[in-house]
Amino acid sequence: MYAHAARNPASGAVLLAEGTHRKHRPVLESRMMKSETRRLNKLTGASKNIAKRYKLTTAAEIIDQAGEVHGQKSRAVQIAVEILWRTTGIGQIPSAILQSPITARTYKLPDRTVSLIEALARKDSRTRGEVLAACAGLLASDVEEAKEACSRHLSTSRRQN
C-alpha cells in the first residue's frame, strides 16, 4: 500500500492523501474501474454499423440537407431505403440527379440498410449509387417541406413583431 493511503472497504478503492500522486493516475483508484472501462469499451464497438463508400451525384447534397431534417445523414438514408424496399421499388430517378458529376461519400449505416441497398441494386439491375439517387429523390420532398415550414414560421413570427 502507499505511504499516505487509506482503503475504503466498501468499494475496494484506494484513497490517496492530498498531494500524493502516482504519476498521472487519478486520486481515486479502484480495481472496479478497470473492469468497468473494459465493459464500456465492448459496448462502444457494439453499434454494428458499417462505413460504406458510395459514388453519388448531386444526391449527396440532397442527402446532406435531409440529414439536417432527420438529424443524421445516415438516418435519412436509412429511412429512404426502408421506404424504397417496402414500396414497389426504385422507380424513376430524376434525370437532373443522374446527369450531375459523381462524387464519393462514406456513410456509416446499419447492416440491414447496407444489405437492402445491395438487394435493391441487384433487383432492378442498378448500381448502389443509383439506389441512393432514388433515395435522394424521395428525401428531396422532405427537404422542400422543411424549407416551406421554416419560411412560413419566419413569416408568421415577423408579422407578430
N, C-alpha and C positions, 0 to 999 in steps of 0.2 A: 504494500500500500504506500501511498505518497506520504511525505513528511507532514504536510498540513492538510490532511484529508479526513473526511468522515463518511461513513457508509450509511445510506438510507436503507434500512432493512426491508421496507415495504416494496420499493421499486427496484432494488438492486443497483441503484445509481450511486456513483461516487461523486460527492460534492467537494470540489477543491476550495481551499481557503482563498480569501481575497488576495490578489496579487500573485498567486501560484498558478502558473500556466505550464502546460506540457506542449511545447512547440505551438502549433496552430490549432489545437483541439479546443472545443468549447469548454466552458467551466463545468457544465453538467455532462458527465459521461455515463453511458449505460450499456449493458450487454444487450438490452432490448432494442437499442437504436439500430444496430447492425442488421438484425433480422427484419425490422420494420422497413429499413431502406431497401433491403433485398426484395421484400414483398411489394413495395411501391414500384421498384424498377420492373418487376414482372408485369404489373398492371399497366404501366405506360406502353409497353410493347404489345399489349393485348388488343389494340384497336383493329387489327386485321384489315387495314386499308392498304391499297396498293397504289404506288405512284406510277402512273402510266402517262406516256408522252404520245400526244396525238397531233397530226398535221391538219390544221384547220385554216379556214379562210376568215372572212370578217365575222364568222360565227364566234370566234374567240372574243371579239369586242362585245358582242351581244351577250355572251355568257358572263363576261366581266360585269356588265351592267345588271344582269339578272342576279348575279351574286350579291349585289347591294340590296336588291329587293328581298331575296330569300335568306340572306345572312351570310352565305358562303357560296363560292363558285361551285365547289364540289356538290353541295346540296342542291343547287339549281340544276346541275347536270343529272343528278340522281332523280329528281322529280320529273324532269322531261323524259328521261329514258324509261321510267316506270309508266308514264302516260303513253309513250310510243308502244311499249310492249303490250299494254292492256287494250289498246285500240287496234285498228286494222293493220297498222304497220307504219312504215316511213312516209309513204305518200309522196306528194310533190314537194321538192325543196325549192325555195325561191331562187330564181336564176341569178339575182344580184349577189346572193351569198356564194353561189358556186363559181361565179366568174371573177371573184376578187383574188388577190395574191395570197399565197399559202404561207402561214406561219406555224410554228410548233409551240405547243403549250403542254405543260405537265399538270395533271390533276390527280389528287390523292383520293381515290374512290374506293368504296366497299367492293368486296369480291363479287357480290351479286350484280352490281351495276356494271362492272367490267365484263362479266360473262354475258349480260344482256346486250351490251353494245356489240360484242363479237357475234352473238346469235342473230341480232338484227341485221348485221352486215352480211352474214352468210345467207340468211333467209331471203333477202332482197337483192343479192349479188351486188353489194355496195362496199365501199371502204368504211373503215371506222370513222374517218373524218367526215364522210357524208352522213353518217348516222348522227354525229354531233352537230352537223349543219342542220339536219332536220330538228334536232333538239333546240337549236338556236331559233329556228322558225317558230317553234311553239313558245319559247321564252320571250320572243320579241313582243308578243301581245301583253305579257306580264309587265314588261318594261314600259310599254306605252301606257298601260293603265296606271302604273305607278306615277309616271310623269304627269298624266292628266289629273290624278288625285292630288298631287303636290301643287300643281298650278291652281286648282280650284281652292285648295286650302289657303294658298297665299293670297288669292284674290279676295276671299271672304274675310281674311284677317286684315287686309288693307282697308276694306270697306268699314270694318268695325272701328278702326283707328281714326 
